[in-house]
Amino acid sequence: MSAREAFDLYKAGRLADAVALCERLVLVAPSVEAWHILGVSRLGLGRPEAALGALDQGLALDSKRPGLLSAKALVLNSLGRDAEAVVAGRAALAADPANPPVLSALAASLQRLGGFEEALAVLDHAVQTSPGDAKTLAGRAALLSLLNRPADAARDLEAVMEIDPLHPRLAGDLMWARRQTCDWREDAALDMLVKAELKLGRAAIAPFAALVIFDEPVVHRRCAVLSAPPPVSAPVWPEKTPGERIRVAYLSADLHEHATARLLAGVLEAHDRARFEIFAVSYGPETGGPMRERLKAACEHWIEARNLSDSNIAALCREAGIDIAVDLKGYTQDGRPGILAHRAAPVQVSWLGYPGTLGAHADVVLADAVTLPPGAEADWSEAVVRLPSYQPNDALGAVAPPPSRAEVGLPDDAVVLCCFNNPAKITPQTFAAWMAILKAAPQTALWLYDGAPCAAENLRREAALAGVSPERLVFAPPVPHEAHLARHALADLVLDTWPYGAHTTASDALRMGIPILSLPGKSFASRVGASLLTAINMPELIAASEADYVARAVALVADPALKTRVGEAVRGSTLFDPAAFARSLEAAYADLLRR
């Protein structure tokens, strides 16, 4: 009976046998080796806390053993104890600077702590140390995308394609990185690769990227199911006392100056406190600012949860007696669907932040008859509850005066066609339609949002290839939200994208009385513009096909009264009445508990 025998068992994959042998060894002849093998074997069996105890015992005997230091860093990272993982990772790298798993784990912990630039430096070192390591390159690509450097991310993913073309999610990640810069090279080939991987049951693309790229709800559901965290056994829920207020918890990382918060703030303020007790569960950054304070004032209970695990957040919600947990993130950046997997409430709702099925764990999705029409339920794992209108909005109010056209680079004599959507939403088909409109209406300019580096350059090149002067494309840089709203006044017509259309961007335009031409498809993400236009009774702004979209745009360019009609329609609707929206939402919540 020796540590060597235990090591052989570990290498053979007989982890349970290795654990049993080591547990005997450390009782009769404790050694650094036995504690080390016990720790890594327990980790391999999914027992990280027990693994950490064994590794600490080994380090008590030899505090500088590189293998023990490395294993401890990996365990702490797996447990999400990031501050400790960073300390352990640095200690491990001091003993063994060229350790790819530890470098990757250290970078991951630094990212979760917000140390993005330091994490990138760690990954740069890891790539230099192991230039042919596909996992390290893919990890750096993910961070570069997060840092709004998608062109650099794409270069890393292209290198991965050369090293390991079967690397998980490679084709989808490369397609998404290129889409962010409107680089449409090999788009059709990557499309086929992604769909082939999905048919084989592999998570070939991130669910959110799939919403942007494909107008195929069956594909969206497959992506969501493959990405969903594993379920945890549901607890037995106590009976609710009759007459008690309904406790609703809104779960999000975006409860600060963010599009979701701007949509939701007025509804939170309008909730009927006599019937509803409102909780906010914030697992995003503590940013401060007026919107953060406004949201805190609108909720009776505010839970700061960014340092808690998914299971701990779900447990907090259960202890608070939450009746309805509303997930506002889904599979968008910083979303934590694992909270729903651990069952935060008897009724779990997906709404507002993610316009697609979660594939698991949400009981209900809130929609309307346009975004999710009757008959489309088969591609959703959730039961569908339809509100009169899907998207809430804050009340209309005063806005800042607009800049001059010269200040934003727009020609004085042009009709301004506008799209402030993220350029990642601009597909080759959408752009081809825009070029057809510009050719048919030579008095127009196209005003676009200046997104990731290289996007504007690529779009101008594509315009030239289509026979349109690149100078007719003008790009709007990011500005504070009030200034962004104000500059809408310079636009004459917003051209929506597809298959992922404008959502908050659409209601921003309508708030300012700017018409938006939308082309709904099969997916929820493509139909929000049509939903908003239906709410203000402007069906003439909803196109039936790509050809109809082009024809309508050309006709609308020549309609001088259009903006006036849209402004009147907006003011005559309830689209920007958060109190009315809150009443319909509350009726839906009450009905959910009666079911």
Disulfide bonds with the S-S distance in Angstrom:
none
